[in-house]
Amino acid sequence: MQAPITVTIPEAVKFSGLSKTRFYELLKRGDLTARKAGRRTLIAFSDLQAYLASLPAYKPEA
């Protein structure tokens, strides 16, 4: 299955595991950019992937 071009906030929450509140915080801070199509808020899937890839890697305590 090919990745979608854009996702809605609920879809982004599902794909990423982040909360809806966290997404609105990221949008407000400018960490993610959204587009409006009528009433729908869309996030480019590539932007979501890039944001998640930029997060620090988990390093368990030794």
MDTraj code that builds the backbone (N, CA, C; nanometers):
import mdtraj as md
import numpy as np

residues = "MET GLN ALA PRO ILE THR VAL THR ILE PRO GLU ALA VAL LYS PHE SER GLY LEU SER LYS THR ARG PHE TYR GLU LEU LEU LYS ARG GLY ASP LEU THR ALA ARG LYS ALA GLY ARG ARG THR LEU ILE ALA PHE SER ASP LEU GLN ALA TYR LEU ALA SER LEU PRO ALA TYR LYS PRO GLU ALA".split()
xyz = np.array([
    [0.0841, -0.1187, 0.0000],
    [0.0000, 0.0000, 0.0000],
    [0.0883, 0.1246, 0.0000],
    [0.0544, 0.2184, -0.0823],
    [0.1294, 0.3422, -0.0940],
    [0.0870, 0.4393, 0.0162],
    [0.1819, 0.5157, 0.0697],
    [0.1514, 0.6150, 0.1724],
    [0.0655, 0.7257, 0.1119],
    [-0.0274, 0.7811, 0.1910],
    [-0.1102, 0.8909, 0.1402],
    [-0.0271, 1.0185, 0.1238],
    [-0.0759, 1.1105, 0.0439],
    [-0.0079, 1.2389, 0.0268],
    [-0.0301, 1.3262, 0.1499],
    [-0.1533, 1.3294, 0.1974],
    [-0.1864, 1.4060, 0.3178],
    [-0.2691, 1.3204, 0.4117],
    [-0.2713, 1.3627, 0.5386],
    [-0.3537, 1.2970, 0.6393],
    [-0.4241, 1.4039, 0.7216],
    [-0.5382, 1.3678, 0.7766],
    [-0.6096, 1.4560, 0.8684],
    [-0.5470, 1.4411, 1.0066],
    [-0.5864, 1.5271, 1.0988],
    [-0.5340, 1.5176, 1.2360],
    [-0.5668, 1.3806, 1.2969],
    [-0.6916, 1.3311, 1.2894],
    [-0.7194, 1.1984, 1.3465],
    [-0.6351, 1.0870, 1.2835],
    [-0.6104, 1.0957, 1.1525],
    [-0.5268, 0.9956, 1.0862],
    [-0.3816, 1.0076, 1.1330],
    [-0.3329, 1.1306, 1.1475],
    [-0.1960, 1.1530, 1.1950],
    [-0.1791, 1.0976, 1.3359],
    [-0.2801, 1.1147, 1.4195],
    [-0.2776, 1.0591, 1.5558],
    [-0.2660, 0.9074, 1.5485],
    [-0.3455, 0.8459, 1.4634],
    [-0.3453, 0.7005, 1.4480],
    [-0.2100, 0.6500, 1.3983],
    [-0.1539, 0.7141, 1.2962],
    [-0.0272, 0.6697, 1.2384],
    [0.0913, 0.6899, 1.3319],
    [0.0902, 0.7984, 1.4083],
    [0.2077, 0.8340, 1.4878],
    [0.2036, 0.7861, 1.6321],
    [0.0845, 0.7729, 1.6870],
    [0.0744, 0.7388, 1.8287],
    [0.0780, 0.8612, 1.9193],
    [0.0907, 0.9801, 1.8612],
    [0.0873, 1.1033, 1.9399],
    [-0.0583, 1.1426, 1.9633],
    [-0.0805, 1.2269, 2.0623],
    [-0.2173, 1.2679, 2.0935],
    [-0.2628, 1.3823, 2.0031],
    [-0.3924, 1.4013, 1.9971],
    [-0.4511, 1.5107, 1.9198],
    [-0.4035, 1.6441, 1.9763],
    [-0.3992, 1.6551, 2.1081],
    [-0.3519, 1.7771, 2.1733],
    [-0.2077, 1.8067, 2.1338],
    [-0.1241, 1.7031, 2.1300],
    [0.0163, 1.7202, 2.0926],
    [0.0270, 1.7722, 1.9489],
    [-0.0574, 1.7250, 1.8584],
    [-0.0540, 1.7730, 1.7202],
    [-0.0861, 1.9206, 1.7118],
    [-0.1867, 1.9645, 1.7859],
    [-0.2201, 2.1062, 1.7837],
    [-0.1074, 2.1894, 1.8439],
    [-0.0370, 2.1373, 1.9446],
    [0.0800, 2.2059, 2.0003],
    [0.1905, 2.2168, 1.8950],
    [0.2157, 2.1088, 1.8220],
    [0.3185, 2.1089, 1.7171],
    [0.2845, 2.2090, 1.6075],
    [0.1567, 2.2179, 1.5709],
    [0.1139, 2.3132, 1.4689],
    [0.1304, 2.4560, 1.5185],
    [0.0933, 2.4800, 1.6440],
    [0.1039, 2.6138, 1.7018],
    [0.2489, 2.6603, 1.7088],
    [0.3403, 2.5685, 1.7448],
    [0.4833, 2.6016, 1.7548],
    [0.5510, 2.6085, 1.6189],
    [0.4851, 2.5578, 1.5151],
    [0.5443, 2.5597, 1.3822],
    [0.6309, 2.4386, 1.3516],
    [0.6272, 2.3365, 1.4380],
    [0.7037, 2.2142, 1.4135],
    [0.6448, 2.1327, 1.2987],
    [0.5159, 2.1473, 1.2773],
    [0.4464, 2.0857, 1.1641],
    [0.3639, 2.1936, 1.0949],
    [0.3492, 2.1803, 0.9654],
    [0.2698, 2.2748, 0.8876],
    [0.1448, 2.2038, 0.8377],
    [0.0330, 2.2716, 0.8490],
    [-0.0937, 2.2152, 0.8021],
    [-0.1486, 2.3009, 0.6889],
    [-0.2342, 2.2407, 0.6115],
    [-0.3052, 2.3089, 0.5039],
    [-0.4544, 2.2941, 0.5314],
    [-0.5311, 2.3927, 0.4893],
    [-0.6759, 2.3857, 0.5056],
    [-0.7406, 2.3585, 0.3703],
    [-0.8293, 2.2619, 0.3676],
    [-0.9112, 2.2313, 0.2501],
    [-1.0551, 2.2370, 0.2988],
    [-1.1143, 2.3538, 0.2869],
    [-1.2469, 2.3731, 0.3456],
    [-1.2337, 2.3688, 0.4971],
    [-1.3071, 2.2796, 0.5590],
    [-1.3017, 2.2647, 0.7048],
    [-1.1956, 2.1649, 0.7492],
    [-1.1410, 2.0910, 0.6545],
    [-1.0437, 1.9865, 0.6884],
    [-0.9040, 2.0447, 0.7054],
    [-0.8351, 1.9972, 0.8089],
    [-0.6956, 2.0330, 0.8315],
    [-0.6123, 1.9147, 0.7856],
    [-0.5223, 1.9394, 0.6905],
    [-0.4418, 1.8328, 0.6320],
    [-0.2939, 1.8552, 0.6613],
    [-0.2252, 1.7466, 0.6885],
    [-0.0811, 1.7481, 0.7110],
    [-0.0185, 1.6608, 0.6035],
    [0.0859, 1.7117, 0.5395],
    [0.1569, 1.6309, 0.4397],
    [0.2187, 1.5109, 0.5116],
    [0.1950, 1.3926, 0.4584],
    [0.2455, 1.2706, 0.5207],
    [0.3978, 1.2738, 0.5274],
    [0.4619, 1.3309, 0.4256],
    [0.6085, 1.3409, 0.4257],
    [0.6573, 1.4314, 0.5389],
    [0.5810, 1.5383, 0.5708],
    [0.6166, 1.6254, 0.6830],
    [0.6035, 1.5506, 0.8155],
    [0.4991, 1.4702, 0.8282],
    [0.4807, 1.3901, 0.9490],
    [0.5952, 1.2907, 0.9650],
    [0.6321, 1.2241, 0.8572],
    [0.7435, 1.1294, 0.8622],
    [0.8737, 1.2010, 0.8987],
    [0.8984, 1.3169, 0.8403],
    [1.0207, 1.3921, 0.8684],
    [1.0254, 1.4358, 1.0144],
    [0.9108, 1.4813, 1.0681],
    [0.9072, 1.5206, 1.2089],
    [0.9401, 1.4023, 1.2990],
    [0.8766, 1.2894, 1.2742],
    [0.9004, 1.1715, 1.3576],
    [1.0447, 1.1237, 1.3464],
    [1.1032, 1.1327, 1.2270],
    [1.2424, 1.0922, 1.2068],
    [1.3392, 1.1863, 1.2782],
    [1.2971, 1.3101, 1.3014],
    [1.3856, 1.4079, 1.3666],
    [1.3876, 1.3943, 1.5184],
    [1.2967, 1.3157, 1.5731],
    [1.2935, 1.2972, 1.7184],
    [1.4158, 1.2166, 1.7632],
    [1.4643, 1.2431, 1.8850],
    [1.5820, 1.1688, 1.9309],
    [1.5508, 1.0200, 1.9489],
    [1.6506, 0.9371, 1.9277],
    [1.6350, 0.7934, 1.9443],
    [1.6271, 0.7582, 2.0924],
    [1.5519, 0.6578, 2.1233],
    [1.5401, 0.6087, 2.2605],
    [1.6693, 0.5392, 2.2988],
    [1.7221, 0.5759, 2.4130],
    [1.8449, 0.5131, 2.4633],
    [1.8166, 0.4615, 2.6035],
    [1.8030, 0.3311, 2.6190],
    [1.7726, 0.2759, 2.7511],
    [1.8875, 0.3013, 2.8472],
    [1.8510, 0.3153, 2.9713],
    [1.9526, 0.3316, 3.0764],
    [2.0373, 0.2061, 3.0860],
    [2.1642, 0.2228, 3.1097],
    [2.2562, 0.1084, 3.1172],
    [2.2423, 0.0324, 3.2452],
])
top = md.Topology()
chain = top.add_chain()
for i, resn in enumerate(residues, 1):
    res = top.add_residue(resn, chain, resSeq=i)
    for name in ("N", "CA", "C"):
        top.add_atom(name, md.element.get_by_symbol(name[0]), res)
traj = md.Trajectory(xyz[None], top)
